[in-house]
Amino acid sequence: MDNVMEFLPFLIPLAIAQFALLGYTLYHILTHSNYKRGNRTLWLVIAIIGMEFIGPILYFLIGREE
């Protein structure tokens, strides 16, 4: 239990950043209709399943159309 308490100050900001990035990604997916690759449903699934930074980062790198 003490080990978890030692890492808690590092884990809380990471969790906040993860959920903020996921929230922004979901907002962007739902408010835009054009994507470089795939469609809205595909990117929603990727962003939610790959929630731990990977899904949102993939969307912004290869899915989002400027």
Kinemage of the C-alpha trace (Angstrom):
@kinemage 1
@onewidth
@group {chain A} dominant
@subgroup {mainchain}
@vectorlist {calphas} color= white
{ca met a 1} P 0.000 0.000 0.000
{ca asp a 2} L 2.874 2.373 0.736
{ca asn a 3} L 4.264 1.871 -2.773
{ca val a 4} L 1.011 3.097 -4.316
{ca met a 5} L 1.021 6.160 -2.096
{ca glu a 6} L 4.559 7.002 -3.248
{ca phe a 7} L 3.520 7.034 -6.913
{ca leu a 8} L 0.166 8.759 -6.403
{ca pro a 9} L 1.547 12.289 -6.979
{ca phe a 10} L 2.779 11.124 -10.413
{ca leu a 11} L -0.271 9.047 -11.329
{ca ile a 12} L -2.914 11.709 -10.678
{ca pro a 13} L -1.559 14.235 -13.234
{ca leu a 14} L -1.115 11.419 -15.778
{ca ala a 15} L -4.722 10.308 -15.304
{ca ile a 16} L -5.953 13.896 -15.638
{ca ala a 17} L -3.918 14.387 -18.839
{ca gln a 18} L -5.182 11.076 -20.230
{ca phe a 19} L -8.849 11.930 -19.668
{ca ala a 20} L -8.388 15.499 -20.934
{ca leu a 21} L -6.806 14.211 -24.151
{ca leu a 22} L -9.554 11.602 -24.556
{ca gly a 23} L -12.241 14.230 -23.952
{ca tyr a 24} L -10.781 16.605 -26.520
{ca thr a 25} L -10.367 13.771 -29.012
{ca leu a 26} L -13.981 12.644 -28.611
{ca tyr a 27} L -15.175 16.241 -28.954
{ca his a 28} L -13.150 16.670 -32.141
{ca ile a 29} L -14.363 13.382 -33.629
{ca leu a 30} L -18.007 14.176 -32.896
{ca thr a 31} L -17.876 17.741 -34.254
{ca his a 32} L -16.049 16.998 -37.512
{ca ser a 33} L -17.250 14.856 -40.371
{ca asn a 34} L -14.174 14.594 -42.617
{ca tyr a 35} L -11.272 12.280 -41.834
{ca lys a 36} L -8.105 11.372 -43.750
{ca arg a 37} L -8.704 7.672 -43.162
{ca gly a 38} L -11.721 5.826 -41.840
{ca asn a 39} L -14.997 7.209 -40.563
{ca arg a 40} L -16.463 8.565 -37.342
{ca thr a 41} L -17.391 5.152 -35.930
{ca leu a 42} L -13.929 3.728 -36.549
{ca trp a 43} L -12.210 6.644 -34.827
{ca leu a 44} L -14.602 6.557 -31.865
{ca val a 45} L -13.811 2.878 -31.345
{ca ile a 46} L -10.058 3.444 -31.689
{ca ala a 47} L -10.079 6.434 -29.335
{ca ile a 48} L -12.141 4.688 -26.654
{ca ile a 49} L -10.472 1.261 -26.802
{ca gly a 50} L -7.000 2.748 -27.162
{ca met a 51} L -7.812 5.213 -24.402
{ca glu a 52} L -4.387 5.165 -22.800
{ca phe a 53} L -2.944 7.934 -24.990
{ca ile a 54} L -2.491 5.671 -28.016
{ca gly a 55} L -5.983 5.979 -29.532
{ca pro a 56} L -6.218 9.774 -29.270
{ca ile a 57} L -2.666 10.260 -30.523
{ca leu a 58} L -3.311 7.982 -33.519
{ca tyr a 59} L -6.400 10.005 -34.370
{ca phe a 60} L -4.529 13.316 -34.327
{ca leu a 61} L -1.604 11.895 -36.321
{ca ile a 62} L -3.343 9.908 -39.051
{ca gly a 63} L -7.093 10.408 -38.832
{ca arg a 64} L -7.742 14.099 -38.441
{ca glu a 65} L -8.195 16.167 -41.561
{ca glu a 66} L -7.122 19.801 -41.336
